Amino acid sequence: MRELDPLLHSQLRLAIISLLLSVEEADFNYLKEKTEATSGNLSIQLDKLSNAGYIEIRKEIVGKKPRTSCRLTQKGRDALDVYVASLREYLGKVL
Amino acid sequence: MRELDPLLHSQLRLAIISLLLSVEEADFNYLKEKTEATSGNLSIQLDKLSNAGYIEIRKEIVGKKPRTSCRLTQKGRDALDVYVASLREYLGKVL
């Protein structure tokens, strides 16, 4: 059977990707609030997705505050398409 | 966001459930061949699914050989329905 991309087959990383699917970009606090993850864990998972090229992370200073924003890349979208196709292979009958 | 049932959100356990969805029952060797898992790992995951009541495991002697067969329970089907509904919440736009 097909491999399910381990980068996406994780509840928190899937939640992040899912949130980024519907917006141009999202900032760290928005992702934190929606996923209810801790800052530490969220940072780790964002870095993993970024290292894989699935998301882009931009850090900037707005006013005097640091702001971290994320957006899904084309590579991330492509990986998600493959993941969904694999899921269909597993769950085609009930999806 | 909804919890994805950790018992099902594992590649090998999902593969097992997926295989059991399409058959009345399946024996250990069939599952081993299809999933390409090791006997040890497959046994562990089958036990987890059985302890949760998601599958039933029957052991018998056929001829002089032991045979282990598994089938999905109603509880397993129900859990899968909930899991799929959660996945839709995550991936609704692309599923």
Backbone of each chain as ProteinMPNN parsed JSONL, in Angstrom:
{"seq_chain_A": "MRELDPLLHSQLRLAIISLLLSVEEADFNYLKEKTEATSGNLSIQLDKLSNAGYIEIRKEIVGKKPRTSCRLTQKGRDALDVYVASLREYLGKVL", "coords_chain_A": {"N_chain_A": [[0.848, -1.199, 0.0], [0.313, 2.323, -0.497], [2.612, 4.765, 0.766], [1.887, 6.974, 3.425], [2.558, 10.269, 3.49], [4.731, 11.037, 5.998], [5.231, 13.547, 6.984], [2.909, 14.928, 6.679], [1.063, 13.255, 7.78], [0.351, 13.7, 10.537], [-1.294, 14.808, 13.33], [-1.158, 17.55, 14.233], [0.461, 18.839, 12.295], [-1.074, 18.395, 10.049], [-3.322, 19.846, 10.726], [-2.263, 22.436, 10.691], [-1.583, 22.733, 7.964], [-4.099, 22.436, 6.883], [-5.362, 24.748, 7.883], [-3.858, 26.684, 6.582], [-4.572, 26.262, 4.013], [-6.873, 27.656, 3.465], [-6.332, 30.328, 3.575], [-4.471, 33.232, 2.488], [-2.159, 33.904, 3.924], [-1.111, 33.131, 7.302], [-0.793, 34.205, 10.669], [1.423, 33.396, 13.409], [0.1, 33.494, 15.926], [-2.569, 33.196, 15.255], [-2.567, 30.588, 14.212], [-1.814, 29.239, 16.502], [-3.965, 29.727, 18.2], [-6.075, 28.481, 16.815], [-5.233, 25.824, 16.569], [-4.778, 25.11, 19.128], [-2.351, 24.343, 20.128], [0.758, 24.183, 21.998], [3.082, 26.942, 22.152], [5.72, 26.106, 21.848], [5.574, 23.488, 20.734], [4.135, 24.08, 18.413], [5.964, 25.753, 17.073], [8.035, 23.928, 16.556], [6.771, 22.13, 14.792], [6.101, 23.833, 12.695], [8.635, 24.527, 11.815], [9.515, 22.036, 10.885], [7.787, 21.67, 8.701], [8.528, 23.825, 7.194], [11.24, 23.299, 6.689], [10.912, 21.178, 4.987], [10.012, 22.472, 2.858], [7.332, 22.85, 2.531], [5.896, 24.902, 3.629], [6.243, 28.502, 3.838], [7.982, 30.597, 6.011], [7.754, 33.773, 7.35], [9.467, 36.251, 9.029], [9.024, 39.252, 10.742], [9.195, 42.679, 11.887], [6.602, 44.34, 13.317], [5.45, 47.44, 14.037], [6.708, 47.549, 17.122], [6.764, 44.96, 17.536], [7.582, 41.511, 17.115], [6.623, 39.564, 14.336], [5.389, 36.549, 13.089], [4.709, 35.008, 10.138], [3.01, 32.637, 8.084], [2.833, 30.755, 5.082], [1.338, 28.493, 2.737], [3.248, 26.645, 0.411], [3.698, 25.984, -3.142], [4.875, 23.515, -3.347], [4.051, 22.382, -0.959], [1.29, 22.272, -1.399], [1.235, 20.466, -3.509], [2.271, 18.204, -2.233], [0.244, 17.747, -0.452], [-1.82, 17.069, -2.192], [-0.88, 14.599, -3.114], [-0.865, 13.202, -0.721], [-3.614, 13.181, -0.122], [-4.539, 11.662, -2.251], [-3.389, 9.237, -1.586], [-4.676, 8.72, 0.835], [-7.218, 8.309, -0.157], [-6.814, 5.877, -1.368], [-6.574, 4.263, 0.821], [-8.986, 4.722, 2.135], [-10.963, 4.805, 0.306], [-13.492, 3.627, 0.02], [-15.075, 4.696, 1.969], [-14.698, 7.396, 2.018]], "CA_chain_A": [[0.0, 0.0, 0.0], [1.06, 3.578, -0.578], [3.106, 5.461, 1.953], [1.229, 8.253, 3.736], [3.63, 11.227, 3.809], [4.775, 11.211, 7.453], [5.225, 14.977, 7.33], [1.519, 15.398, 6.712], [0.235, 12.341, 8.568], [0.525, 14.034, 11.953], [-2.487, 15.627, 13.544], [-0.91, 18.995, 14.318], [0.925, 19.37, 11.012], [-2.219, 18.382, 9.137], [-4.164, 20.981, 11.126], [-1.599, 23.652, 10.192], [-1.748, 22.772, 6.503], [-5.523, 22.647, 6.642], [-5.651, 26.161, 8.126], [-3.185, 27.506, 5.562], [-5.241, 26.028, 2.737], [-7.99, 28.569, 3.215], [-5.936, 31.74, 3.68], [-3.241, 33.626, 1.781], [-1.15, 33.6, 4.931], [-1.65, 33.149, 8.66], [0.311, 34.443, 11.599], [1.682, 32.393, 14.436], [-0.922, 33.502, 16.98], [-3.79, 32.629, 14.688], [-2.388, 29.131, 14.152], [-1.776, 28.766, 17.883], [-5.328, 29.756, 18.739], [-6.917, 27.507, 16.135], [-4.798, 24.435, 16.792], [-4.665, 24.892, 20.578], [-1.043, 23.756, 20.44], [1.651, 25.074, 22.752], [3.991, 27.691, 21.27], [6.906, 25.292, 21.59], [5.242, 22.419, 19.79], [3.765, 24.693, 17.133], [7.221, 26.182, 16.435], [8.743, 22.742, 16.054], [6.079, 21.577, 13.62], [6.243, 24.806, 11.595], [9.999, 24.376, 11.291], [9.576, 20.806, 10.074], [7.096, 21.908, 7.429], [9.344, 24.797, 6.461], [12.445, 22.601, 6.209], [10.516, 20.331, 3.864], [9.587, 23.343, 1.757], [5.873, 22.815, 2.398], [5.399, 26.245, 3.965], [7.249, 29.546, 3.981], [7.801, 31.358, 7.246], [8.336, 35.116, 7.252], [9.538, 36.936, 10.326], [9.199, 40.692, 10.554], [8.851, 43.498, 13.048], [5.477, 45.235, 13.009], [5.506, 48.333, 15.188], [7.917, 47.046, 17.781], [6.536, 43.545, 17.862], [7.938, 40.522, 16.09], [5.47, 38.831, 13.812], [5.76, 35.396, 12.276], [3.573, 34.576, 9.33], [3.257, 31.406, 7.324], [1.929, 30.464, 3.961], [1.547, 27.221, 2.067], [3.939, 26.776, -0.876], [3.206, 25.078, -4.181], [5.367, 22.176, -2.988], [3.156, 21.91, 0.092], [0.007, 21.908, -2.025], [1.45, 19.236, -4.28], [2.415, 17.107, -1.275], [-1.089, 17.495, 0.089], [-2.562, 16.335, -3.225], [-0.411, 13.214, -3.101], [-1.345, 12.629, 0.544], [-5.052, 12.942, -0.246], [-4.704, 10.537, -3.173], [-3.054, 8.037, -0.824], [-5.782, 8.5, 1.77], [-8.319, 7.726, -0.925], [-6.498, 4.478, -1.598], [-6.857, 3.597, 2.085], [-10.348, 4.92, 2.633], [-11.795, 5.112, -0.852], [-14.868, 3.14, 0.145], [-15.857, 5.461, 2.947], [-14.431, 8.84, 1.918]], "C_chain_A": [[0.881, 1.245, 0.0], [1.498, 4.087, 0.78], [2.239, 6.715, 2.165], [2.322, 9.204, 4.221], [3.667, 11.52, 5.317], [4.817, 12.673, 7.881], [3.798, 15.514, 7.442], [0.655, 14.529, 7.619], [0.544, 12.506, 10.059], [-0.584, 15.024, 12.245], [-2.205, 17.13, 13.521], [-0.444, 19.567, 12.981], [-0.212, 19.391, 9.992], [-3.154, 19.554, 9.449], [-3.574, 22.286, 10.584], [-1.838, 23.809, 8.692], [-3.203, 23.071, 6.148], [-5.896, 24.118, 6.83], [-5.05, 27.041, 7.03], [-3.835, 27.353, 4.19], [-6.242, 27.123, 2.414], [-7.616, 30.045, 3.319], [-4.676, 31.998, 2.863], [-2.048, 33.393, 2.701], [-1.773, 33.719, 6.316], [-0.518, 33.436, 9.621], [0.306, 33.419, 12.732], [0.549, 32.321, 15.466], [-2.256, 32.919, 16.514], [-3.696, 31.099, 14.663], [-2.422, 28.529, 15.554], [-3.193, 28.684, 18.462], [-6.188, 28.642, 18.129], [-6.532, 26.067, 16.467], [-4.768, 24.082, 18.276], [-3.363, 24.174, 20.958], [-0.265, 24.708, 21.348], [2.55, 25.795, 21.747], [5.185, 26.835, 20.876], [6.642, 24.23, 20.535], [4.884, 22.993, 18.418], [5.019, 25.132, 16.367], [7.951, 25.006, 15.798], [8.096, 22.219, 14.769], [6.156, 22.526, 12.426], [7.636, 24.693, 10.98], [10.125, 23.125, 10.427], [8.943, 21.018, 8.703], [7.898, 22.867, 6.554], [10.602, 24.132, 5.885], [12.132, 21.698, 5.02], [10.1, 21.166, 2.659], [8.077, 23.389, 1.575], [5.228, 24.151, 2.762], [6.578, 27.222, 3.935], [6.941, 30.335, 5.232], [8.479, 32.71, 7.064], [8.33, 35.752, 8.629], [9.781, 38.41, 10.076], [8.863, 41.406, 11.852], [7.713, 44.44, 12.627], [5.276, 46.125, 14.227], [6.801, 47.952, 15.893], [7.811, 45.559, 18.094], [6.972, 42.619, 16.738], [6.66, 39.839, 15.607], [5.958, 37.719, 12.9], [4.552, 35.014, 11.446], [3.975, 33.446, 8.393], [2.32, 31.326, 6.139], [2.321, 29.135, 3.32], [2.273, 27.469, 0.747], [3.29, 25.836, -1.908], [3.654, 23.646, -3.872], [4.481, 21.555, -1.904], [1.804, 21.471, -0.462], [0.125, 20.602, -2.798], [1.546, 18.032, -3.347], [1.057, 16.742, -0.689], [-1.944, 16.717, -0.918], [-2.18, 14.857, -3.228], [-0.934, 12.498, -1.847], [-2.833, 12.268, 0.443], [-5.317, 11.763, -1.189], [-4.398, 9.222, -2.449], [-4.165, 7.696, 0.16], [-6.966, 7.85, 1.066], [-8.085, 6.238, -1.178], [-6.827, 3.673, -0.335], [-8.352, 3.589, 2.38], [-11.351, 5.181, 1.526], [-13.261, 4.748, -0.662], [-15.723, 4.01, 1.055], [-15.637, 6.965, 2.86], [-15.478, 9.507, 1.043]], "O_chain_A": [[2.032, 1.219, 0.437], [0.839, 3.867, 1.796], [1.904, 7.42, 1.213], [2.941, 8.961, 5.257], [2.764, 12.162, 5.853], [4.475, 12.998, 9.018], [3.528, 16.439, 8.208], [-0.351, 14.988, 8.16], [0.946, 11.56, 10.736], [-0.79, 15.974, 11.49], [-2.921, 17.892, 12.87], [-0.887, 20.64, 12.571], [-0.297, 20.303, 9.169], [-3.706, 20.176, 8.541], [-4.305, 23.139, 10.08], [-2.239, 24.871, 8.217], [-3.494, 23.849, 5.239], [-6.655, 24.674, 6.036], [-5.66, 28.022, 6.606], [-3.67, 28.204, 3.316], [-6.443, 27.478, 1.252], [-8.473, 30.917, 3.171], [-3.909, 31.076, 2.585], [-1.059, 32.77, 2.315], [-2.829, 34.329, 6.483], [0.602, 32.966, 9.418], [-0.665, 32.7, 12.964], [0.097, 31.236, 15.832], [-2.966, 32.251, 17.265], [-4.638, 30.406, 15.048], [-2.983, 27.455, 15.77], [-3.561, 27.71, 19.119], [-6.928, 27.955, 18.833], [-7.394, 25.202, 16.627], [-4.736, 22.907, 18.643], [-3.292, 23.489, 21.979], [-0.593, 25.89, 21.45], [2.752, 25.319, 20.63], [5.61, 26.836, 19.72], [7.392, 24.093, 19.568], [5.285, 22.451, 17.388], [5.125, 24.91, 15.161], [8.418, 25.08, 14.662], [8.779, 21.908, 13.793], [6.264, 22.083, 11.282], [7.788, 24.758, 9.76], [10.759, 23.148, 9.373], [9.488, 20.603, 7.681], [7.935, 22.731, 5.331], [10.976, 24.377, 4.738], [12.979, 21.479, 4.154], [9.865, 20.634, 1.574], [7.59, 23.912, 0.572], [4.153, 24.488, 2.267], [7.741, 26.825, 3.997], [5.794, 30.698, 5.489], [9.643, 32.78, 6.669], [7.303, 35.783, 9.307], [10.649, 38.775, 9.284], [8.32, 40.817, 12.786], [7.86, 45.231, 11.695], [4.972, 45.639, 15.316], [7.877, 48.032, 15.301], [8.635, 44.984, 18.805], [6.758, 42.906, 15.56], [5.743, 39.577, 16.385], [6.825, 37.924, 12.051], [3.486, 34.727, 11.991], [5.127, 33.331, 7.977], [1.173, 31.771, 6.191], [3.479, 28.72, 3.361], [1.94, 28.416, 0.035], [2.444, 25.008, -1.569], [2.915, 22.69, -4.102], [4.198, 20.357, -1.93], [1.248, 20.45, -0.059], [-0.76, 19.748, -2.749], [0.981, 16.974, -3.623], [0.763, 15.569, -0.46], [-2.696, 15.819, -0.54], [-3.038, 13.98, -3.329], [-1.38, 11.352, -1.905], [-3.253, 11.192, 0.868], [-6.22, 10.962, -0.946], [-5.068, 8.214, -2.673], [-4.549, 6.535, 0.303], [-7.626, 6.965, 1.61], [-9.025, 5.443, -1.2], [-7.302, 2.54, -0.419], [-8.908, 2.581, 2.816], [-12.44, 5.704, 1.761], [-14.156, 5.46, -1.117], [-16.947, 4.05, 0.923], [-16.311, 7.73, 3.55], [-15.429, 10.719, 0.836]]}, "seq_chain_B": "MRELDPLLHSQLRLAIISLLLSVEEADFNYLKEKTEATSGNLSIQLDKLSNAGYIEIRKEIVGKKPRTSCRLTQKGRDALDVYVASLREYLGKVL", "coords_chain_B": {"N_chain_B": [[-9.81, 22.398, 16.776], [-11.096, 19.244, 15.63], [-10.234, 16.174, 17.276], [-8.164, 13.691, 15.866], [-8.76, 10.385, 15.871], [-6.341, 8.693, 17.554], [-5.873, 5.992, 17.461], [-6.626, 5.236, 14.959], [-5.307, 7.009, 13.362], [-2.754, 6.201, 12.297], [-0.378, 4.956, 10.173], [-0.066, 2.117, 9.675], [-2.123, 0.911, 11.208], [-4.319, 2.104, 10.026], [-4.114, 1.054, 7.496], [-4.628, -1.641, 8.024], [-7.311, -1.534, 8.915], [-8.455, -0.51, 6.627], [-8.056, -2.64, 4.845], [-9.636, -4.568, 6.075], [-12.097, -3.518, 5.734], [-13.075, -4.256, 3.28], [-13.493, -6.94, 3.26], [-15.041, -9.911, 4.627], [-13.638, -11.33, 6.583], [-10.116, -11.471, 7.406], [-7.048, -13.217, 7.151], [-4.061, -13.454, 9.176], [-1.721, -13.74, 7.596], [-2.476, -12.758, 5.133], [-2.938, -10.055, 5.757], [-0.389, -9.381, 6.507], [1.045, -9.705, 4.135], [-0.176, -7.799, 2.471], [0.199, -5.379, 3.845], [2.87, -5.281, 4.145], [4.173, -5.276, 6.554], [6.22, -6.168, 9.423], [5.941, -9.334, 11.127], [5.98, -9.028, 13.894], [5.433, -6.275, 14.379], [2.954, -6.082, 13.105], [1.413, -7.826, 14.71], [1.431, -6.412, 17.144], [0.008, -4.07, 16.456], [-2.436, -5.154, 15.682], [-3.274, -6.191, 18.11], [-3.614, -3.808, 19.552], [-5.761, -2.663, 18.167], [-7.646, -4.609, 18.634], [-7.843, -4.585, 21.433], [-9.085, -2.148, 21.709], [-11.496, -2.776, 20.799], [-12.059, -2.502, 18.15], [-11.53, -4.38, 16.226], [-12.05, -7.943, 15.825], [-10.278, -10.747, 16.893], [-9.654, -14.0, 15.906], [-8.428, -17.078, 16.902], [-7.425, -20.183, 15.694], [-7.01, -23.724, 15.063], [-6.127, -25.031, 12.049], [-6.144, -27.888, 10.253], [-3.071, -28.861, 11.121], [-2.119, -26.465, 11.638], [-1.766, -23.257, 13.179], [-4.128, -20.645, 12.916], [-4.784, -17.251, 12.448], [-7.394, -15.072, 12.405], [-8.994, -12.019, 11.425], [-11.545, -9.603, 11.939], [-13.433, -6.673, 11.171], [-15.187, -4.861, 13.656], [-18.497, -3.632, 14.599], [-18.099, -1.466, 16.245], [-15.58, -0.685, 15.409], [-16.145, 0.109, 12.793], [-17.831, 2.257, 13.326], [-16.053, 3.949, 14.645], [-14.345, 4.467, 12.564], [-16.034, 5.907, 10.871], [-16.345, 8.252, 12.373], [-13.723, 9.115, 12.4], [-13.309, 9.609, 9.667], [-15.122, 11.682, 9.294], [-13.877, 13.63, 10.817], [-11.495, 13.931, 9.412], [-12.529, 15.066, 7.117], [-13.182, 17.528, 8.109], [-10.683, 18.592, 8.426], [-9.638, 18.418, 5.85], [-11.573, 19.108, 4.095], [-11.755, 20.822, 1.886], [-10.186, 19.738, -0.068], [-10.647, 17.058, -0.2]], "CA_chain_B": [[-10.13, 21.431, 15.713], [-11.4, 17.902, 16.138], [-9.2, 15.168, 17.495], [-8.177, 12.547, 14.943], [-8.587, 9.169, 16.687], [-4.953, 8.237, 17.416], [-5.842, 4.556, 17.148], [-6.774, 5.071, 13.513], [-4.396, 7.905, 12.655], [-1.436, 5.576, 12.242], [-0.417, 4.379, 8.827], [-0.274, 0.674, 9.622], [-3.463, 0.56, 11.69], [-5.278, 2.531, 9.014], [-4.014, 0.076, 6.41], [-5.331, -2.848, 8.484], [-8.75, -1.248, 8.891], [-8.814, -0.365, 5.225], [-8.133, -3.988, 4.258], [-10.758, -5.298, 6.673], [-13.337, -2.906, 5.254], [-13.585, -4.849, 2.041], [-13.664, -8.391, 3.362], [-15.736, -10.405, 5.818], [-12.536, -11.452, 7.521], [-8.834, -11.637, 6.726], [-6.122, -13.865, 8.075], [-2.837, -12.749, 9.512], [-0.76, -13.735, 6.493], [-2.996, -11.846, 4.11], [-2.675, -8.694, 6.218], [1.071, -9.197, 6.497], [1.473, -9.55, 2.745], [-0.694, -6.549, 1.915], [0.731, -4.189, 4.511], [4.34, -5.383, 4.146], [4.676, -5.058, 7.91], [6.825, -7.351, 10.033], [4.977, -10.071, 11.953], [5.964, -8.451, 15.239], [4.72, -5.001, 14.372], [1.556, -6.339, 12.769], [0.777, -8.372, 15.913], [1.246, -5.326, 18.125], [-1.057, -3.162, 16.009], [-3.705, -5.899, 15.745], [-3.666, -6.235, 19.521], [-4.136, -2.488, 19.937], [-7.096, -2.505, 17.581], [-8.516, -5.567, 19.308], [-8.095, -4.085, 22.79], [-10.026, -1.031, 21.602], [-12.776, -3.312, 20.332], [-12.281, -2.125, 16.742], [-11.511, -5.619, 15.435], [-12.071, -9.189, 16.59], [-9.249, -11.678, 16.44], [-9.997, -15.394, 16.225], [-7.306, -17.996, 16.696], [-7.893, -21.559, 15.597], [-6.067, -24.649, 14.446], [-6.672, -25.593, 10.819], [-5.205, -28.977, 10.012], [-2.255, -28.772, 12.335], [-1.516, -25.121, 11.665], [-2.533, -22.189, 13.822], [-4.557, -19.596, 11.993], [-5.312, -16.073, 13.123], [-8.154, -14.258, 11.464], [-9.455, -10.75, 11.998], [-12.626, -8.914, 11.237], [-13.805, -5.369, 11.705], [-16.435, -4.877, 14.444], [-19.34, -2.449, 14.413], [-17.424, -0.369, 16.945], [-14.5, -0.24, 14.524], [-16.765, 0.851, 11.687], [-18.317, 3.535, 13.86], [-14.874, 4.788, 14.902], [-13.85, 4.895, 11.256], [-16.933, 6.971, 10.398], [-16.011, 9.475, 13.101], [-12.402, 9.521, 11.91], [-13.47, 10.17, 8.325], [-15.788, 12.976, 9.457], [-12.858, 14.561, 11.294], [-10.604, 14.195, 8.278], [-13.223, 16.006, 6.239], [-13.076, 18.852, 8.717], [-9.326, 19.049, 8.144], [-9.278, 18.411, 4.428], [-12.818, 19.219, 3.338], [-11.631, 21.546, 0.613], [-9.442, 18.974, -1.076], [-11.031, 15.633, -0.204]], "C_chain_B": [[-10.329, 20.044, 16.325], [-10.161, 17.043, 16.318], [-9.311, 14.105, 16.391], [-7.837, 11.309, 15.765], [-7.172, 8.592, 16.515], [-4.837, 6.744, 17.127], [-5.941, 4.326, 15.639], [-5.762, 5.904, 12.737], [-2.956, 7.402, 12.77], [-1.437, 4.797, 10.946], [-0.737, 2.886, 8.814], [-1.672, 0.283, 10.113], [-4.537, 0.974, 10.685], [-5.286, 1.555, 7.835], [-4.778, -1.205, 6.785], [-6.844, -2.648, 8.385], [-9.248, -1.163, 7.458], [-8.966, -1.73, 4.549], [-9.347, -4.739, 4.792], [-12.109, -4.748, 6.219], [-13.943, -3.675, 4.098], [-13.763, -6.357, 2.106], [-14.432, -8.749, 4.629], [-14.723, -10.623, 6.934], [-11.245, -11.685, 6.737], [-7.89, -12.338, 7.677], [-4.801, -13.106, 8.157], [-1.888, -12.636, 8.32], [-1.176, -12.815, 5.359], [-2.681, -10.4, 4.499], [-1.175, -8.377, 6.16], [1.569, -8.931, 5.07], [1.067, -8.18, 2.197], [-0.044, -5.32, 2.539], [2.256, -4.139, 4.453], [4.939, -5.055, 5.506], [5.409, -6.309, 8.375], [5.75, -8.038, 10.878], [4.843, -9.425, 13.329], [5.154, -7.166, 15.299], [3.238, -5.199, 14.064], [0.802, -6.881, 13.986], [0.463, -7.279, 16.93], [0.065, -4.439, 17.726], [-2.417, -3.858, 16.027], [-4.193, -5.966, 17.187], [-4.242, -4.895, 19.979], [-5.557, -2.292, 19.419], [-8.103, -3.428, 18.265], [-8.853, -5.096, 20.722], [-9.079, -2.922, 22.791], [-11.405, -1.509, 21.16], [-13.069, -2.991, 18.877], [-12.251, -3.34, 15.819], [-11.658, -6.802, 16.395], [-11.028, -10.124, 16.006], [-9.66, -13.082, 16.85], [-8.787, -16.266, 15.943], [-7.847, -19.413, 16.661], [-6.8, -22.424, 14.992], [-6.752, -25.232, 13.212], [-5.694, -26.637, 10.32], [-4.353, -29.03, 11.268], [-1.636, -27.394, 12.487], [-2.401, -24.118, 12.396], [-2.945, -21.164, 12.767], [-5.184, -18.465, 12.784], [-6.111, -15.282, 12.11], [-8.797, -13.082, 12.18], [-10.656, -10.24, 11.223], [-12.939, -7.609, 11.957], [-15.097, -5.506, 12.501], [-17.272, -3.642, 14.105], [-18.694, -1.242, 15.085], [-16.278, 0.209, 16.105], [-15.036, 0.57, 13.351], [-17.226, 2.226, 12.141], [-17.136, 4.49, 14.082], [-14.311, 5.311, 13.583], [-14.718, 6.018, 10.685], [-16.6, 8.305, 11.067], [-14.67, 10.026, 12.603], [-12.512, 10.205, 10.542], [-14.151, 11.541, 8.395], [-14.781, 14.03, 9.934], [-11.897, 14.928, 10.169], [-11.233, 15.198, 7.319], [-13.146, 17.42, 6.781], [-11.692, 19.436, 8.414], [-9.129, 19.319, 6.653], [-10.48, 18.599, 3.517], [-12.648, 19.831, 1.959], [-10.97, 20.715, -0.474], [-9.824, 17.494, -1.134], [-12.112, 15.381, -1.233]], "O_chain_B": [[-9.798, 19.729, 17.39], [-9.174, 17.181, 15.595], [-10.409, 13.679, 16.033], [-6.733, 11.206, 16.3], [-6.844, 8.064, 15.452], [-3.819, 6.285, 16.609], [-5.409, 3.349, 15.112], [-5.399, 5.569, 11.61], [-2.072, 8.095, 13.274], [-2.381, 4.065, 10.651], [-1.579, 2.436, 8.036], [-2.328, -0.57, 9.515], [-5.54, 0.281, 10.515], [-6.334, 1.273, 7.254], [-5.487, -1.776, 5.956], [-7.56, -3.488, 7.84], [-10.316, -1.673, 7.12], [-9.898, -1.944, 3.773], [-10.011, -5.462, 4.049], [-13.131, -5.428, 6.31], [-15.163, -3.741, 3.949], [-14.143, -6.983, 1.116], [-14.465, -7.975, 5.585], [-14.909, -10.174, 8.065], [-11.276, -12.049, 5.562], [-7.921, -12.086, 8.882], [-4.484, -12.251, 7.329], [-1.322, -11.573, 8.064], [-0.344, -12.178, 4.713], [-2.215, -9.617, 3.672], [-0.762, -7.27, 5.814], [2.399, -8.052, 4.838], [1.857, -7.495, 1.548], [0.233, -4.338, 1.85], [2.86, -3.091, 4.682], [6.082, -4.608, 5.595], [5.244, -7.384, 7.797], [4.776, -7.409, 11.292], [3.741, -9.29, 13.861], [4.295, -6.997, 16.165], [2.375, -4.57, 14.677], [-0.317, -6.449, 14.267], [-0.628, -7.232, 17.498], [-0.774, -4.101, 18.561], [-3.431, -3.238, 16.347], [-5.385, -5.817, 17.452], [-5.235, -4.855, 20.704], [-6.437, -1.818, 20.138], [-9.266, -3.068, 18.45], [-9.999, -5.193, 21.159], [-9.819, -2.729, 23.756], [-12.364, -0.738, 21.15], [-14.193, -3.18, 18.412], [-12.871, -3.332, 14.755], [-11.426, -6.685, 17.599], [-10.911, -10.272, 14.79], [-9.979, -13.324, 18.014], [-8.195, -16.194, 14.866], [-8.647, -19.795, 17.515], [-5.8, -21.924, 14.477], [-7.814, -25.846, 13.309], [-4.549, -26.32, 10.0], [-4.876, -29.226, 12.365], [-0.765, -27.169, 13.326], [-3.623, -24.128, 12.252], [-2.187, -20.865, 11.844], [-6.007, -18.687, 13.672], [-5.582, -14.867, 11.079], [-9.099, -13.141, 13.372], [-10.763, -10.426, 10.011], [-12.74, -7.467, 13.164], [-16.014, -6.2, 12.064], [-16.812, -2.732, 13.416], [-18.738, -0.131, 14.557], [-16.041, 1.417, 16.093], [-14.457, 1.586, 12.964], [-17.043, 3.224, 11.444], [-17.208, 5.674, 13.754], [-13.858, 6.453, 13.498], [-14.204, 6.964, 10.089], [-16.575, 9.35, 10.416], [-14.506, 11.231, 12.412], [-11.89, 11.239, 10.297], [-13.799, 12.451, 7.644], [-14.831, 15.182, 9.503], [-11.536, 16.092, 10.001], [-10.551, 16.068, 6.777], [-13.057, 18.387, 6.025], [-11.557, 20.636, 8.174], [-8.53, 20.32, 6.259], [-10.425, 18.295, 2.326], [-13.297, 19.427, 0.994], [-11.173, 20.962, -1.662], [-9.372, 16.767, -2.019], [-12.566, 14.247, -1.386]]}, "name": "protein", "num_of_chains": 2, "seq": "MRELDPLLHSQLRLAIISLLLSVEEADFNYLKEKTEATSGNLSIQLDKLSNAGYIEIRKEIVGKKPRTSCRLTQKGRDALDVYVASLREYLGKVLMRELDPLLHSQLRLAIISLLLSVEEADFNYLKEKTEATSGNLSIQLDKLSNAGYIEIRKEIVGKKPRTSCRLTQKGRDALDVYVASLREYLGKVL"}
